[in-house]
């Protein structure tokens, strides 16, 4: 029997060929090289931040969504107002804790923004603006669910799947916006002028309820897809016989159409909110995380707000003034000097709080509306 020296070993596996004798030092060196490659990959900068930072944030979001959809709301049930408020409080707490981490990371030098703005202040300013702007979205979502006759027990599942689409669609919009701002800095002036024009329009033009039946997306989908007349529980697609051929084919359900229209509506709302937060900071990570964290809890808050969204009528005037203020701030920063970010946060919070309080006081005698339940 032949003896082999202790410094060598026979290794079989995916890293080396079977039967080859390798020095232990060579094996260790190979593992170190692979570990270093992984570290270098995770440290690779993507849109101004390392990949591990983006990956960690997305992992948190996906975990929350999976827990929400797969554990809390696996069964078909209507989300009550009390449960909606508790769940909303949880999501807001997560957003606040994340904002606190962003603030701490900036103060300790662990996080540096691309444009030098205070990461914590920029995050919270963007978060509160996006949260307030999303309240208008609640009214539109309620109309969409009402048009498709979606019962409340099926609405939450559609909304949670909707947020997964928003994570991708907002990411694309923000990445494109960041690329434009980085390549052409004068685009910020266009964002500023657009925000001012939008805010003035909200102040002077009467708001009309959208007619979902005339929505081009609805008409397009109905012409090009097989759609069932009735709901089939929480299913987006079902297999049914084709009336013409008798063969089993896939049909979309009204719940799927509602999901698509809601996400298109979110993209339209993003046309206002994305330029607004870019006016606060051009750091892509802060823009994206503030957007997603604000939208994340809206799906839960919807069931508490849908019945009383009409009572926030006067909030739109506060939002209009915020858009005008943020738009003018761009020109001030470029032509006069950088405005203190704390002033932006203070003005934003004051206007939102004032709009909510005045709306609730002005409509205190109005009855609670329905939730769009079929």
Secondary structure, 3 states (H helix, E strand, C coil): CCCCCCCEEECCCCCCCCCCEEEHHHHHHHHHHHHHHHHHHHCCEECCEEHHHHHHHHHHHHHHHHHHHHHHCCCCCCCCHHHHHHHHHHHHHHHHHHHHHHHHHHHCCCCCCCCCCCHHHHHHHHHHHHHHHHHHHHHHHHHHHHHCCCCHHHHHHHHHHHHHHHHHHHHHHHHHHHHHHHHCCCHHHHHHHHHHHHHHHHHHCCCCCCCHHHCHHHHHHHHHCCECCCCCCCCCEEEEECCCCCCEEEEECHHHHHHHHHHHHHHHHHHHHHHHHHCCCCCHHHHHHHHHHHHHCHHHHHHHHCCCHHHHCCHHHHHHHHHHHHHHHHHHHHHCCCCCHHHHHHHHHHHHHHHHHHHHHHCCCCCCCCCCCC
